[in-house]
């Protein structure tokens, strides 16, 4: 009896270990498959959401524009603290990107896109930036893309973004520049045919993943700093080609004198921002929640120093 009891006790951990290994293999397989594809089709959307891409066929048909401003007192203190900790160059762009990444971890519905008039959940977070190699009028721009994980802290977002920017500044041409240069060299009639073919392939999800990874027209969010140019933010259009559903632009910090309840006047500082979004990817409640959460993390940036307790998956 004792021998049988011991055998049962010894076999239990072995069975559990096998089950854990099986689950680990399944998870690794799922992650590999996830990285190979840009997104997956959502099949449980409300009928109205399924119907809307057939009414508003193009992204500029479905543009909603949103303007807001965030108090920067906590943000600026946080930025100065990060610079003192050794994160040289940490700024508003890094904070906005980190706040967006954390918001997607809690509200994944804003990281969807439309392909072939179907709503897709994006498998990764892909953030695009436009940078100038030199602040001169005769110097061109280039687009870069970085892909942070949803559980990244602000510091991890900073390092990921800076690595991509440094690589782009080091090379005379980015991957996007090389791809654009290849198409630009073709004759005009061939270029028109090539673009038509790209539209067709994009509609049916036939574009190879290596191409969508370098394309600035495919991603989660396009973010630009008008403040670095010393001007207010603009409503930047989102492109009909590709699938970027959000374009966020923020401007230079503005000072404002405000009357307090005790009768005193206090100067406050705000960063204005303007967002253009594709209303077809989710409903108004999703977007309202998204803006509330991103504001919360912008005004309480210290929360971005620790990974999220949970990364939520989008609906099936």
HELIX and SHEET records of a PDB file:
HELIX    1   1 UNK A    2  UNK A   36  1                                  35    
HELIX    2   2 UNK A   47  UNK A   55  1                                   9    
HELIX    3   3 UNK A   59  UNK A   61  5                                   3    
HELIX    4   4 UNK A   73  UNK A   84  1                                  12    
HELIX    5   5 UNK A   92  UNK A  106  1                                  15    
HELIX    6   6 UNK A  108  UNK A  111  5                                   4    
HELIX    7   7 UNK A  154  UNK A  170  1                                  17    
HELIX    8   8 UNK A  175  UNK A  184  1                                  10    
HELIX    9   9 UNK A  188  UNK A  203  1                                  16    
HELIX   10  10 UNK A  209  UNK A  214  1                                   6    
HELIX   11  11 UNK A  227  UNK A  229  5                                   3    
HELIX   12  12 UNK A  284  UNK A  299  1                                  16    
HELIX   13  13 UNK A  301  UNK A  305  5                                   5    
SHEET    1   A 3 UNK A  39  UNK A  41  0                                        
SHEET    2   A 3 UNK A 118  UNK A 122 -1                                        
SHEET    3   A 3 UNK A 112  UNK A 115 -1                                        
SHEET    1   B 6 UNK A  63  UNK A  71  0                                        
SHEET    2   B 6 UNK A 265  UNK A 278 -1                                        
SHEET    3   B 6 UNK A 246  UNK A 259 -1                                        
SHEET    4   B 6 UNK A 221  UNK A 225  1                                        
SHEET    5   B 6 UNK A 127  UNK A 132  1                                        
SHEET    6   B 6 UNK A 141  UNK A 146 -1                                        
END                                                                             
